[in-house]
């Protein structure tokens, strides 16, 4: 929770908090983003988040401007998904497909139909709970399927993955004399 405070003090407004397994863990994450009496965030009148005191009403409005996303990526998190979604202050749930697939017995196979079906079900449950659902996948077809299922934010690929694939493609072109 100390890291959450540091990020907020730097002016970060969206937090993605990994490995949230229970509603209690989700509530603790939210509490770290809120000032007392609604939370445990430490108060400073001149933190970076308030632009060193230049945003005069920062402390009264910041809660409305902070987005708390929790990441569900274990069987325990999956078992508690509805309670996590119902946690006040949680704005959305990010599904971690790699870790989740490993946790449910499909390590290295996040495209397995059983995993995909589970994720589609999770997206529906998250959306029915009134929260945003998100995921990351390098597979464009799966990204489209998850968007159709209702994801609000969908990352397709990663910066390092894209850099590596493009670097490999460039190297292949030169090795092949193109």
C-alpha positions in Angstrom: 0.0 0.0 0.0 3.0 2.3 0.4 3.6 2.1 -3.3 0.0 3.1 -4.0 0.5 6.3 -1.9 3.8 7.0 -3.8 2.1 6.7 -7.1 -0.8 8.9 -6.1 1.6 11.5 -4.7 3.3 11.6 -8.1 0.0 12.4 -9.7 -0.9 9.0 -11.1 -4.7 8.8 -11.5 -5.2 5.3 -12.7 -3.9 2.3 -10.7 -3.8 -1.3 -11.9 -3.2 -3.4 -8.9 -2.2 -7.0 -9.6 -3.2 -10.3 -7.9 -6.3 -9.2 -6.1 -8.0 -12.4 -4.8 -10.7 -11.3 -2.4 -13.1 -8.5 -1.7 -11.1 -7.6 1.4 -7.9 -7.2 -0.7 -9.9 -5.0 -3.2 -11.2 -2.9 -0.3 -7.7 -2.5 1.1 -6.5 -1.3 -2.3 -9.3 1.2 -2.6 -8.7 2.4 1.0 -5.1 3.2 0.1 -6.4 5.6 -2.6 -8.8 7.5 -0.2 -8.2 10.0 2.5 -9.6 9.4 6.0 -12.3 8.8 7.0 -13.0 6.7 3.8 -9.5 5.4 3.6 -5.9 5.3 4.9 -4.1 7.5 2.4 -1.7 9.9 4.1 -2.5 13.6 3.7 -0.1 16.2 2.5 -1.1 19.7 1.5 1.7 20.1 -0.9 2.2 16.7 -2.6 3.1 16.4 -6.2 -0.5 15.0 -6.8 -1.9 18.5 -5.9 0.8 20.1 -7.9 2.5 21.1 -4.7 -0.5 22.8 -3.3 -1.5 24.6 -6.5 -4.7 22.6 -7.0 -6.6 24.1 -4.1 -9.5 21.7 -4.1 -7.5 18.6 -4.9 -8.2 16.8 -1.7 -12.0 17.2 -2.0 -12.2 16.1 -5.7 -9.3 13.6 -6.1 -11.4 10.6 -5.2 -13.6 11.3 -8.2 -10.5 11.5 -10.5 -8.8 8.3 -9.4 -9.5 5.0 -11.2 -8.8 1.8 -9.3 -8.5 -1.3 -11.4 -7.8 -4.6 -9.8 -6.3 -7.5 -11.6 -7.9 -11.0 -11.2 -5.5 -13.7 -12.3 -5.8 -16.7 -9.9 -8.4 -19.3 -9.2 -9.1 -17.7 -5.8 -9.7 -14.4 -7.5 -12.0 -16.1 -10.0 -13.9 -17.7 -7.1 -14.4 -14.3 -5.5 -14.9 -12.3 -8.7 -18.5 -11.2 -7.9 -17.5 -10.0 -4.5 -14.5 -8.2 -5.9 -16.6 -6.5 -8.6 -19.1 -5.4 -5.9 -16.4 -3.7 -3.8 -17.2 0.0 -3.5 -14.4 2.1 -5.1 -13.3 -0.6 -7.6 -13.8 0.9 -11.0 -12.9 -2.1 -13.1 -11.3 -5.5 -13.2 -8.4 -6.4 -15.5 -8.2 -10.1 -16.3 -4.7 -11.4 -16.4 -5.0 -14.2 -19.0 -1.5 -15.6 -18.7 -1.5 -16.1 -14.9 -5.2 -17.1 -15.0 -4.6 -19.8 -17.6 -1.8 -21.2 -15.5 -3.9 -21.1 -12.4 -6.7 -23.1 -13.9 -4.5 -25.7 -15.4 -3.5 -24.4 -18.8 0.0 -23.0 -18.3 1.3 -21.4 -21.5 -2.1 -22.0 -23.2 -4.1 -18.9 -22.7 -5.8 -19.4 -26.1 -7.2 -22.7 -25.0 -11.0 -22.7 -25.6 -11.6 -23.6 -21.9 -9.6 -20.5 -20.9 -11.2 -18.3 -23.5 -14.7 -19.4 -22.4 -13.9 -18.7 -18.8 -12.6 -15.2 -19.7 -15.7 -14.4 -21.7 -17.8 -15.5 -18.7 -15.7 -13.3 -16.4 -16.2 -10.3 -18.7 -20.0 -10.8 -18.6 -19.9 -11.0 -14.8 -17.8 -7.9 -14.5 -20.1 -5.9 -16.8 -23.3 -7.2 -15.1 -21.7 -5.9 -11.9 -21.5 -2.4 -13.4 -17.8 -2.3 -13.7 -15.3 -1.9 -16.6 -13.6 -5.1 -17.8 -10.2 -5.2 -19.4 -7.6 -7.6 -20.7 -4.4 -7.9 -22.6 -3.8 -10.3 -25.4 -1.4 -10.5 -28.3 -4.0 -12.3 -30.4 -6.0 -10.0 -32.6 -8.8 -12.5 -33.0 -9.1 -13.0 -29.3 -9.0 -9.2 -28.7 -12.0 -8.9 -31.0 -13.8 -11.7 -29.3 -13.2 -10.1 -25.9 -14.3 -6.7 -27.2 -17.5 -8.3 -28.5 -18.0 -9.9 -25.1 -17.9 -6.4 -23.5 -14.3 -5.5 -22.5 -14.1 -1.7 -22.0 -10.3 -1.6 -22.3 -8.4 -4.1 -24.4 -4.7 -4.1 -24.9 -3.6 -5.9 -28.1 0.0 -6.8 -27.7 2.6 -5.2 -25.5 5.4 -2.7 -26.2 8.1 -5.2 -25.6 6.4 -7.9 -27.7 5.8 -5.5 -30.6 9.4 -4.3 -30.4 10.7 -7.9 -30.4 8.5 -9.1 -33.3 9.3 -6.0 -35.5 13.0 -6.4 -34.7 12.9 -10.1 -35.7 11.0 -9.2 -38.9 13.6 -6.6 -39.8 16.5 -9.0 -39.1 14.8 -11.7 -41.2 14.5 -9.3 -44.2 18.2 -8.4 -44.0 19.3 -12.1 -43.6 17.2 -13.0 -46.6 18.9 -10.2 -48.7 15.9 -8.0 -49.0 
